[in-house]
Amino acid sequence: MTNEITRPITEFLERVITALGINASVSTEETSDGPRLNVTGDEAELLVRHRGEPLKALQHVVDMSFGRTLSDEKRVFVDALEYRKGKDIELRQMAKFIAEKARSSGVPQEMGPLNPYERRIVHLAIAEDPNVTSESIGDAFMKTVIISSKK
């Protein structure tokens, strides 16, 4: 990922944060999935309140504004104080735990309801284990993921 692609996204995010009256800065970390923009500073905590809902909204705004800038496999991740990074790790660990439970019991297990971002993390974690499979069910934004052992 080149700086020429992430610079306008970072500048946009900084303008939005300033407009919200939040005194914070944005740093960029390159990952294999795409750039992770982390908001830091004393007031960045405002973005992770209420289970990170303000952060989710900010992610949505960035996705709508810059989603087509990157290749299909890449995505811009907006984080604050590495809140989402920690939540992603917890979600992967929970998916692996539930996969082990499904494998050992032979009974399909449910996770959810999860938003599309969370479901993606679960499906990627489950894909690492050749003995289990996962599928999303439901017809709304928030869906349940079923984790089953392969027969």
Buried (B, 14 or more C-beta within 10 A) or exposed (E): BEEEBBEEBBEBBBEBBEEEEBEBEBEBEEEEBBBBBBBBBEBBBBBBEEEBEBBBEBBEEBBEBBEEEBEEEBBBBBBBBBBBBEBBEEBBEBBBEBBBBBBEEEEBBEBBBBEEBBBBBBBEBBEEBEEBBBBBEEEEEEBBBBBBBEE
